[in-house]
C-alpha cells in the first residue's frame, strides 16, 4: 500500500522496540509506549546504515538490531556528555 516504506525494516524495528518496551518494567504505561515508539523509529531509520556498515544483510534484522542497540547506546552517550567537564579535561591535557 505504501511503496516508500520498507516493511521488513519496519517489522524488525517494531519487534525490537517491543522487546525494549517489554523489558522496561520500572516505567509507567505512557513512558513504555513512548519508549516503544522512539525505539521503533530509531531502529527503522538506522536500518540502512546498519545494513551498509555491518555484516547484517537483511533489512528486518537491521531494524531489529537498530531498535535494540541504538537507544541504549544513545542514552549512555547522553549520560557521559552530562558528566563531562571540559575545564578538567583541558587541565589534564595541559599537564596541570
C-alpha positions as CSV (number, residue, x, y, z in Angstrom):
1,X,0.0,0.0,0.0
2,X,2.8,2.4,0.9
3,X,5.7,1.7,-1.5
4,X,8.1,4.1,0.2
5,X,8.0,2.2,3.5
6,X,10.3,-0.8,3.9
7,X,8.0,-3.3,5.5
8,X,10.8,-5.7,6.5
9,X,12.7,-2.9,8.3
10,X,9.5,-1.7,10.0
11,X,8.6,-5.1,11.2
12,X,12.1,-5.8,12.6
13,X,12.2,-2.4,14.3
14,X,8.7,-2.9,15.8
15,X,9.8,-6.3,17.2
16,X,13.0,-4.9,18.6
17,X,11.1,-1.9,20.1
18,X,8.6,-4.3,21.6
19,X,11.4,-6.2,23.3
20,X,12.8,-2.9,24.6
21,X,9.5,-1.7,25.9
22,X,8.7,-5.1,27.5
23,X,12.0,-5.1,29.4
24,X,11.3,-1.6,30.9
25,X,9.3,-2.7,33.9
26,X,10.1,0.3,36.1
27,X,8.3,2.8,33.9
28,X,4.7,3.9,33.7
29,X,2.5,2.8,30.8
30,X,2.7,6.0,28.8
31,X,6.5,6.0,29.3
32,X,6.7,2.5,27.9
33,X,4.6,3.5,24.9
34,X,7.0,6.4,24.3
35,X,10.0,4.1,24.6
36,X,8.4,1.7,22.1
37,X,7.7,4.5,19.6
38,X,11.1,6.1,20.0
39,X,12.9,2.7,19.7
40,X,10.9,1.7,16.7
41,X,11.7,5.0,14.9
42,X,15.4,4.8,15.7
43,X,15.5,1.2,14.5
44,X,13.7,1.9,11.3
45,X,15.8,5.0,10.4
46,X,19.1,3.3,11.4
47,X,18.4,0.2,9.2
48,X,20.1,1.4,6.0
49,X,23.2,2.4,7.9
50,X,23.3,-0.9,9.9
51,X,22.9,-2.9,6.7
52,X,25.6,-0.8,4.9
53,X,28.2,-0.8,7.7
54,X,27.8,-4.3,9.3
55,X,27.7,-7.9,8.1
56,X,23.9,-7.8,8.5
57,X,22.3,-8.1,5.1
58,X,18.6,-8.2,5.7
59,X,16.5,-5.1,6.5
60,X,14.4,-6.9,9.1
61,X,17.4,-7.9,11.1
62,X,18.9,-4.4,10.7
63,X,15.8,-2.8,12.1
64,X,15.7,-5.3,15.0
65,X,19.3,-4.6,15.9
66,X,18.8,-0.9,15.4
67,X,15.9,-0.8,17.8
68,X,17.7,-2.8,20.4
69,X,21.2,-1.2,20.2
70,X,20.8,2.4,19.2
71,X,18.6,3.6,22.0
72,X,20.7,2.2,24.9
73,X,23.9,3.5,23.3
74,X,22.4,6.9,22.8
75,X,21.2,7.0,26.4
76,X,24.7,6.0,27.6
77,X,26.3,8.7,25.5
78,X,23.9,11.3,26.9
79,X,24.9,10.3,30.4
80,X,28.6,10.7,29.5
81,X,28.0,14.1,27.9
82,X,26.2,15.3,31.0
83,X,29.0,14.2,33.3
84,X,31.8,15.6,31.1
85,X,33.7,18.6,32.5
86,X,35.6,20.5,29.8
87,X,37.7,22.5,32.1
88,X,39.0,19.4,33.9
89,X,39.7,17.7,30.6
90,X,41.6,20.7,29.3
91,X,43.7,21.0,32.5
92,X,44.7,17.3,32.2
93,X,45.7,17.9,28.6
94,X,47.9,20.8,29.5
95,X,49.6,18.8,32.3
96,X,48.2,20.7,35.3
